Amino acid sequence: MLHNGIEKIDKIKKIIDASNPNIIVFCIDFDGTLVKICKSPYDVVVTPKLHDFLNEISGIKNVFLCVVTGRELTDIENRINIKRNIIYSGNHGFEIKSYYEDFKLNFLVENVDNYIPLLTEALSQVKKIDINNLIIENKKFSISLHYRLLNNNEAKFLKQNVKNIINKNPEFKKYLHIAKGKKILEIRPKINWNKGSACDYIIKEMAKTRLTSNNNGTALDTVSIKRFNILRVNIGDDITDETMFSQNYSSTTEKTILNVNLINCVIGKKQSLADFYLANYNYTSIFIRKIIDIFQFNRQK
């Protein structure tokens, strides 16, 4: 059952209280979640108010901000224009870069470079489709086809042509696939990696960094076992964001216990793997602020 994340903040508080996190990691989609979806992806602007908010929360101790988007890494970096205390995950997780001083990360999913020639060839064929008002984005490791400006017949025509392009070329069919989103088709490499995979990887690497430091974890016995609790808050609005909405998990080694608890929130009340929803993107910053306020209040006890 989906609960309104603003109205049911008491449920959020119970989750935070129970998980007792050492840190919070916000994994947040961009288009439709932080900003309004525009007719063209090039028209999206980060307002000064949003920029100031992201800059502020990214500087809060023990709070980590990760923007997880289908946009190309350089695109989201330039659009948000914050280069400290933030993590960007672009191309649905294929590219990741962290700007935290104590958590450096510069990641590119394995072998994705090998797909560039195929994607370039597919792009040249897509451009031959005779249709107006189609917006094509070459994102190096994927191709986005935005059809928000097309009517239903034009959108149907586009989908059939893209399907034919992929299916009629054995190399395309073997190594590429078509993914769908809100008024968008994407041609991507057939790599078992997505936004959820990227978030899992970020948490794993962050835990390694924290658990090897000297000032984290709680000694449970004379062997000095470290316990570390992470609260991961996932917020997104589209089909691709559903891969971020996973379940709580733990991992144990000889000297460490890692607990990862999740709060999953979708934009818009609809069928989703999430437990909470927000009416629209305008509530995202409010929701984030409420979670941080609870976290900081608990830390001060």
Order of alpha helices (4+ residues) and beta strands (2+ residues): beta-alpha-beta-alpha-beta-alpha-beta-beta-beta-alpha-beta-beta-alpha-alpha-beta-beta-alpha-beta-beta-beta-beta-alpha
